[in-house]
């Protein structure tokens, strides 16, 4: 009887259309088959977050170029803000909440805004141990990298639902005036 209930539950889940969301289950629109990734607010030639977004796009079969008259995914900076969540008996911080935010937009080949600036946020919590400061610094660096990867995934998911606006049509011609 127990096995029959498990089999019925499995068949029910498969039949209802429930599927786990994975990165491979969606594709980006054809208008974003070839893109540039730009992060003009950084002084680095290849900032770490831009490289993570490039890698995520390449994994989805998008051709990423450095130059050209193609749509650009513009990453407008990033912020990482730690907030104290709890304190210990001595009044020192014992847990932090890391808030990561970045803004991106999509610009067309002529610089026309195709997707308005959109903010992506990720949060992670970690505990702080004053007796193990080196491990805490490594843990924070690891969390920052994982948060950047999560933000890049959110950007890709939002790009997957992106609908390219129709091209601007020229203004209607007025009829010629009679003399």
C-alpha positions as CSV (number, residue, x, y, z in Angstrom):
1,X,0.0,0.0,0.0
2,X,2.8,2.4,0.9
3,X,4.6,1.7,-2.4
4,X,1.4,2.3,-4.3
5,X,1.0,5.7,-2.7
6,X,4.6,6.7,-3.6
7,X,4.1,5.6,-7.2
8,X,0.9,7.5,-7.4
9,X,2.6,10.6,-5.9
10,X,5.4,10.4,-8.5
11,X,3.0,10.0,-11.4
12,X,1.0,12.9,-10.1
13,X,4.0,15.2,-9.9
14,X,5.1,14.3,-13.4
15,X,1.6,14.6,-14.8
16,X,0.9,18.0,-13.2
17,X,3.7,19.7,-15.1
18,X,5.9,20.4,-12.1
19,X,9.6,20.8,-13.1
20,X,12.5,22.2,-11.3
21,X,13.8,25.4,-12.9
22,X,17.3,25.0,-14.3
23,X,19.5,27.3,-16.3
24,X,19.4,25.0,-19.3
25,X,15.6,25.0,-19.6
26,X,15.4,28.4,-21.3
27,X,16.9,30.1,-24.2
28,X,17.6,33.8,-24.9
29,X,15.7,35.5,-27.7
30,X,17.3,35.5,-31.2
31,X,17.8,39.3,-30.9
32,X,20.4,38.6,-28.2
33,X,22.3,35.8,-30.0
34,X,25.3,38.1,-30.3
35,X,25.9,40.7,-27.6
36,X,28.5,42.8,-25.9
37,X,28.9,43.0,-22.1
38,X,30.0,46.4,-20.9
39,X,30.7,47.8,-17.4
40,X,31.6,51.4,-17.9
41,X,31.7,52.3,-14.2
42,X,34.7,50.1,-13.6
43,X,38.3,51.2,-14.1
44,X,39.3,47.6,-14.9
45,X,39.3,46.3,-18.5
46,X,37.6,43.1,-17.4
47,X,35.8,43.5,-14.0
48,X,35.0,40.2,-12.2
49,X,31.3,40.6,-12.4
50,X,31.4,41.3,-16.2
51,X,33.4,38.2,-16.6
52,X,30.9,36.1,-14.7
53,X,28.0,37.5,-16.8
54,X,30.0,36.8,-20.0
55,X,30.6,33.2,-18.9
56,X,26.9,32.7,-18.1
57,X,26.0,34.0,-21.6
58,X,28.5,31.8,-23.3
59,X,27.1,28.8,-21.4
60,X,23.8,29.5,-23.0
61,X,25.2,29.6,-26.5
62,X,25.3,33.4,-26.8
63,X,28.2,34.8,-28.8
64,X,29.9,37.5,-26.7
65,X,32.0,40.0,-28.6
66,X,34.1,43.0,-27.5
67,X,33.2,45.4,-30.3
68,X,30.6,45.7,-33.0
69,X,27.2,47.1,-33.8
70,X,25.3,44.6,-31.6
71,X,23.1,44.9,-28.5
72,X,25.0,45.6,-25.3
73,X,24.3,44.4,-21.8
74,X,25.4,47.3,-19.7
75,X,26.3,46.6,-16.1
76,X,26.1,49.8,-14.2
77,X,28.1,49.1,-11.1
78,X,27.6,46.9,-8.0
79,X,27.3,47.5,-4.3
80,X,28.0,45.1,-1.4
81,X,26.6,46.3,2.0
82,X,27.1,44.3,5.2
83,X,24.5,44.7,7.9
84,X,24.9,43.5,11.4
85,X,22.1,41.0,12.2
86,X,23.1,40.0,15.8
87,X,25.6,40.9,18.4
88,X,27.4,38.8,21.0
89,X,27.7,39.3,24.8
90,X,30.6,41.7,24.3
91,X,28.6,44.0,22.0
92,X,30.6,42.8,18.9
93,X,28.9,41.6,15.7
94,X,28.2,37.8,15.6
95,X,26.2,37.6,12.3
96,X,26.0,39.7,9.2
97,X,23.6,40.0,6.3
98,X,25.4,40.8,3.0
99,X,23.3,42.8,0.5
100,X,24.6,42.7,-3.1
101,X,23.0,44.8,-5.7
102,X,23.8,45.5,-9.3
103,X,22.0,47.3,-12.1
104,X,21.9,46.3,-15.8
105,X,20.2,47.5,-18.9
106,X,20.2,46.5,-22.6
107,X,21.1,48.9,-25.3
108,X,20.5,48.4,-29.0
109,X,23.2,48.8,-31.6
110,X,22.7,52.5,-32.0
111,X,22.7,53.1,-28.2
112,X,18.9,53.1,-28.0
113,X,17.6,51.7,-24.7
114,X,15.9,48.4,-25.3
115,X,15.5,47.4,-21.6
116,X,15.4,50.1,-18.9
117,X,17.9,49.9,-16.0
118,X,16.9,47.0,-13.8
119,X,18.2,46.3,-10.3
120,X,19.1,42.8,-9.2
121,X,19.5,42.0,-5.5
122,X,21.0,39.0,-3.7
123,X,21.3,38.5,0.1
124,X,23.3,36.1,2.2
125,X,23.8,35.7,5.9
126,X,26.9,34.6,7.6
127,X,28.1,34.3,11.2
128,X,31.3,36.0,12.4
129,X,33.8,34.3,14.7
130,X,36.4,36.7,16.1
131,X,38.7,33.8,17.0
132,X,38.9,32.7,13.4
133,X,39.3,35.9,11.4
134,X,41.2,34.5,8.4
135,X,38.5,31.9,7.8
136,X,35.8,34.5,8.1
137,X,37.5,36.7,5.5
138,X,37.7,33.6,3.1
139,X,34.1,32.9,3.8
140,X,33.0,36.4,3.0
141,X,35.0,36.4,-0.3
142,X,33.4,33.0,-1.2
143,X,29.9,34.4,-0.4
144,X,30.6,37.5,-2.6
145,X,31.6,35.3,-5.5
146,X,28.5,33.1,-5.1
147,X,26.3,36.3,-4.8
148,X,27.8,37.6,-8.1
149,X,27.0,34.2,-9.8
150,X,23.4,34.3,-8.4
151,X,23.0,37.9,-9.7
152,X,24.3,36.9,-13.1
153,X,21.8,34.0,-13.2
154,X,19.0,36.5,-12.4
155,X,20.1,38.7,-15.2
156,X,20.1,35.8,-17.7
157,X,16.6,34.8,-16.5
158,X,15.4,38.3,-17.1
159,X,17.0,38.4,-20.5
160,X,15.3,35.1,-21.4
161,X,11.9,36.9,-21.1
162,X,13.1,40.0,-23.0
163,X,11.0,41.0,-26.0
164,X,12.9,43.3,-28.3
165,X,10.8,46.4,-29.1
166,X,9.8,47.0,-32.7
167,X,12.1,49.3,-34.6
168,X,11.1,52.9,-34.7
169,X,9.1,53.7,-37.7
170,X,9.6,57.0,-39.6
171,X,7.0,59.7,-39.0
172,X,4.0,59.5,-41.4
173,X,4.3,61.6,-44.5
174,X,2.0,64.5,-44.9
175,X,0.0,64.9,-48.1
176,X,1.4,67.4,-50.6
177,X,-0.3,70.8,-50.4
178,X,-2.3,72.0,-53.3
179,X,-1.1,75.3,-54.9
